[in-house]
Amino acid sequence: MTYEIVVGVDGSAASVAALRWSMDQAASRGGEVTALLAWQLPHISMPGAFDRDELAQAYQDLLVRTVRTVERALEVPVRTMLAEGDPARALVAAAREADALVLGIRSRTAPAGLPLGAVSQACGATAACPVVLIKGPDGPNLALAARVT
């Protein structure tokens, strides 16, 4: 049985740190990594403001760019997975059979002073596997370019 890690990716510096950690862990165990980016159509009062297919492509591009920033000469198979819907649900579902679910968290807490964000809390409470939180550096996110129509 192959050691499998699912890692949440969103282009943030924290998610890149989580992906790097996951790749190192998978390499040391002869495992594989699934990098998952979950997205949702923005909620806006004007119907048709966003083109769904265009947004999906932009998120797919962001996912691939993020994985490419971390890929190294390691012999670690990396799958990319794009999921439309609630991020916590998508991550928990993808990690159902995984050995670990890895998430990046920001170095600074949320404005309310909460130690974890909503996605981290939901994953930690409902995932069937261990959830590893990687504290990422404060830094710029990879840009998501999506055109509003």
N, C-alpha and C positions, 0 to 999 in steps of 0.2 A: 504494500500500500504506500502510495506517495504522500509525503507531507505536503499539505495544501494550506496556503495562507490567502485570505481575501483581504484586500486593503482598499479603503475608501480614498478616492482621488478626486480633488476638486480644483487643482491648479494652485492651491495655496502653498506657501513655504512649509507649513506643517504637514500637508499631505505628501509633499515631496520627501520630507524627512521620514515619514511613515513608510513610503514606498522604498526608500533606500534601506531602511531597517529590515523591511520584509524581504527584500532581495538578498541581503546578507544572511538572514536566518534561513531562507530557502536554500541558498548555496551551501550552507554548512550542514544541512540535513538532506541534501539531494532532492529537494522539493520543488514546488512550483508556486507561482503567484498569479492571482487573478486581481487585476486592477479594475475597480468598479467606480464609475461616475454615475450618480443618479441626478436627474434633473426634472424640473416641472415647468410647464408653461407659466409664465408670469401672470398673476392675477391683476387684471386691469379692467376698468369699466367699459372700455371700448372694444367690442367684439372684433376679431380679425386684426388686432393691432400687431400680432406677431405671426410669422409664418412658421408653423410647427416643423416642417421638414428642414427649413433653414436653421432653426434653432437646434434641432437634433444633429445636423451636420456640424454646426459650430461646436457643440459639446463633444462630439466624436473627435473633432480636430484637436480640441483642448486635451482630451484624454490621451490621444496619441502623442501630442507634444510633451505632455507631462511624463509619460512613460519613457520617451526618448531621452529626456534629460537625465534619467537615472540608469538606463541600460548601460551595462558594461560588458566586458569580455566574459563575465560569469556565465556559466552554462546553466542558466536558470530560465526555464520556460515561463514566459509571461503572456497571459491572455488578457485582452481588454474586453470589458463588458460595459455597455451603456444601458441604463435602466431609466425609464420614464416613470416617475412617481415619487412617493415619499422616500427620502434617503435612508432613514433608519429601517423601514420595512424591506427595502431592496437589499441593503447590506446584510441584514439578519437572514433573509431568504437565501442569498447567495452563499452565506457561510454555514448553512444548515449542516453540510457534511464536512466542513473545513476543520483543520486543526487549530486555527486561530483567526480572529478578525482583528485587523489592525487599523487604527484611526489616528490621524494627526490632530493634536489640539494646539491652540494658540498659547503663547507664553503668557499673555495677559488674560485675565478672566473677563467674563461678560460684564456689561455695565451694571447689572444687578448684583455683581459680586459672586455669582454662582461659580463653583469650581469646574463644572462641566457644562457643555452646551447640550441642547435638546437631543441632538443625534447621538452624542456619546452616551448620555444617560439612558436613552431608549435602547441602544444596542447593548449596553452593559446589563440592563435589566432583562432583556429578552433573548439574547443570543444563546444558542445551544453549545457554543464553544467558548474558550477563553477570549476575552477582549483585551487587547494590548493598546494602551494609549501612549503615543509618542509625542513628547513636547517639542514642537517645532520652533525654529527661530522666528523672531519677528522679521518680517521682510515683505517685499512685494509679491503679489500673486501673479501667476501667469495670466495674461489678459485673455478674456473671452470676447471675441468680436462677433457680434450678432447684429444684423441690420433690422431696424424697426421699419415695418412697412406701413 
